[in-house]
């Protein structure tokens, strides 16, 4: 499993990008094969007109997205908590994409 070093500030920045409180996760994002990434705001497919592009706002998010797309070219949801980032398969099983190591 890959590890990403990040500062507490970067972790807080990730959680501040969350636009909805629908999930138990501190932050949820969606990405597509083209590398676009936006906050998760719906339970299904987010209509294009509701997507707010986040690439380059928080560099650690781009690293997470790139690792995820290396595992799942089709993209999908990325769930973030204070330990790392995850995705879920069709059966709703969680798989960790990266583990976070805080630089304090």
C-alpha positions as CSV (number, residue, x, y, z in Angstrom):
1,X,0.0,0.0,0.0
2,X,1.2,3.5,-0.9
3,X,1.8,6.1,1.8
4,X,1.4,9.8,1.4
5,X,3.0,12.2,3.7
6,X,1.0,15.3,4.4
7,X,0.7,18.1,6.9
8,X,-2.2,18.5,9.2
9,X,-3.0,21.7,7.2
10,X,-3.3,19.6,4.0
11,X,-5.6,17.1,5.7
12,X,-7.8,19.9,6.9
13,X,-7.8,21.4,3.4
14,X,-9.1,18.1,2.0
15,X,-12.0,18.0,4.5
16,X,-12.9,21.7,3.7
17,X,-13.6,20.7,0.1
18,X,-16.6,18.7,1.2
19,X,-19.8,20.3,-0.1
20,X,-22.4,17.9,1.4
21,X,-22.8,16.1,4.7
22,X,-24.5,13.1,3.2
23,X,-21.7,10.7,4.0
24,X,-20.0,9.6,7.2
25,X,-16.7,10.4,5.6
26,X,-14.8,13.7,6.3
27,X,-14.5,14.1,2.5
28,X,-15.8,12.4,-0.6
29,X,-14.7,13.1,-4.2
30,X,-15.4,11.7,-7.6
31,X,-13.0,11.4,-10.6
32,X,-13.3,10.3,-14.2
33,X,-10.8,8.7,-16.6
34,X,-9.8,12.2,-17.9
35,X,-8.4,13.0,-14.4
36,X,-11.1,15.6,-13.5
37,X,-12.0,15.5,-9.8
38,X,-14.9,17.2,-8.0
39,X,-16.6,17.0,-4.6
40,X,-19.1,14.2,-4.2
41,X,-22.5,15.8,-3.9
42,X,-24.9,13.0,-5.0
43,X,-25.3,9.3,-4.4
44,X,-25.3,8.6,-8.1
45,X,-23.6,10.2,-11.1
46,X,-23.0,13.9,-10.6
47,X,-24.4,15.9,-13.5
48,X,-21.7,17.7,-15.4
49,X,-23.3,21.1,-14.7
50,X,-22.9,20.4,-10.9
51,X,-19.3,19.4,-11.0
52,X,-16.8,21.8,-9.4
53,X,-13.3,21.0,-10.7
54,X,-10.8,20.7,-7.8
55,X,-7.6,19.8,-9.7
56,X,-4.7,21.8,-8.4
57,X,-6.5,23.4,-5.4
58,X,-4.9,21.0,-2.9
59,X,-1.9,19.1,-4.4
60,X,-2.3,16.1,-2.2
61,X,-5.7,15.5,-3.8
62,X,-4.1,15.2,-7.2
63,X,-1.7,12.6,-5.8
64,X,-4.6,10.6,-4.3
65,X,-6.5,10.9,-7.6
66,X,-3.5,9.7,-9.7
67,X,-2.9,6.7,-7.4
68,X,-6.6,5.8,-7.6
69,X,-6.7,6.1,-11.4
70,X,-3.7,3.9,-11.6
71,X,-5.7,1.2,-9.8
72,X,-9.1,1.9,-11.4
73,X,-8.8,3.6,-14.8
74,X,-12.6,4.2,-15.0
75,X,-12.5,6.4,-11.9
76,X,-15.3,6.7,-9.4
77,X,-15.7,7.8,-5.8
78,X,-12.8,8.4,-3.4
79,X,-13.6,8.4,0.3
80,X,-11.2,10.2,2.6
81,X,-10.8,10.0,6.4
82,X,-8.0,10.9,8.7
83,X,-6.2,7.6,8.1
84,X,-6.2,7.6,4.3
85,X,-8.2,7.3,1.1
86,X,-10.5,4.5,0.0
87,X,-12.8,3.3,-2.7
88,X,-15.7,0.8,-2.7
89,X,-16.4,-2.0,-5.1
90,X,-19.8,-3.0,-6.4
91,X,-20.5,-5.0,-3.2
92,X,-19.7,-1.9,-1.1
93,X,-16.5,-3.4,0.3
94,X,-13.9,-0.7,1.2
95,X,-10.4,-0.8,-0.2
96,X,-7.7,1.5,1.0
97,X,-5.9,3.4,-1.8
98,X,-3.3,5.2,0.3
99,X,-2.4,5.5,3.9
100,X,-1.7,9.0,5.3
101,X,1.3,9.7,7.4
102,X,1.1,13.1,9.1
103,X,4.2,15.3,9.2
104,X,3.9,17.1,12.5
